[in-house]
Amino acid sequence: MAEVKVAVLAELGEQADGDASPWLTVREAADWLHWPRARVYKLTAAGAIPHRRHGGRILFRRDELCGWLDGFREGRAR
């Protein structure tokens, strides 16, 4: 059972001890969103998605991506 939990957490980009970083790289953000990396790069270049640049790296915060996606909610609220 513990092995399954570790595998699931690893798939979600989290560590088994619960100390997951809130920061995602472009690749991690694309995987987390189930989008192609090209789409993430395009939205980043347009300034349409919340991100940070540091040197040559582009970073995203999970909580900011969740909030950003909530702005596109359709249908009735639950």
C-alpha positions in Angstrom: 0.0 0.0 0.0 2.8 2.4 0.9 4.5 1.7 -2.5 1.3 2.7 -4.3 1.1 6.0 -2.3 4.7 6.8 -3.2 4.0 6.0 -6.9 0.9 8.2 -7.0 2.6 11.1 -5.2 5.6 10.8 -7.6 3.2 10.9 -10.5 1.7 14.1 -9.1 5.1 15.6 -8.7 5.0 15.4 -4.9 7.4 13.8 -2.5 6.2 11.1 -0.2 7.0 13.2 2.9 4.5 15.9 1.8 7.2 18.6 1.1 6.1 19.3 -2.4 7.5 22.4 -4.0 4.9 24.8 -5.2 7.1 25.6 -8.2 6.8 24.0 -11.6 9.0 24.1 -14.6 7.5 24.5 -18.1 7.7 20.7 -18.6 6.1 20.0 -15.2 3.4 22.7 -15.7 2.6 21.2 -19.1 2.4 17.7 -17.7 0.3 18.9 -14.8 -2.1 20.7 -17.1 -2.1 17.8 -19.7 -1.1 20.3 -22.3 1.7 20.4 -24.9 4.7 22.4 -23.8 4.3 24.6 -26.9 0.9 25.8 -25.6 2.5 26.7 -22.2 5.3 28.6 -24.0 2.8 30.4 -26.2 0.7 31.5 -23.3 3.8 32.5 -21.3 5.1 34.6 -24.2 1.7 36.4 -24.5 1.7 37.1 -20.8 -1.6 35.2 -20.6 -0.6 32.7 -17.9 0.9 33.6 -14.5 4.6 32.8 -14.4 8.0 34.0 -13.2 11.3 34.4 -15.1 14.6 34.0 -13.3 17.6 34.0 -15.6 16.7 31.6 -18.4 14.1 29.7 -16.3 10.4 30.0 -16.4 8.6 29.0 -13.3 4.9 28.5 -12.3 3.2 28.2 -9.0 0.6 25.5 -8.7 -1.8 27.6 -6.7 -1.6 30.5 -9.2 -2.3 28.1 -12.1 -5.3 26.8 -10.2 -6.6 30.3 -9.6 -5.9 31.3 -13.2 -7.8 28.2 -14.4 -10.7 29.0 -12.1 -11.2 32.2 -14.1 -12.3 30.0 -17.1 -14.9 28.1 -15.2 -18.1 27.5 -17.1 -21.4 26.1 -16.0 -23.1 26.3 -12.6 -21.0 26.6 -9.5 -21.3 23.6 -7.1 
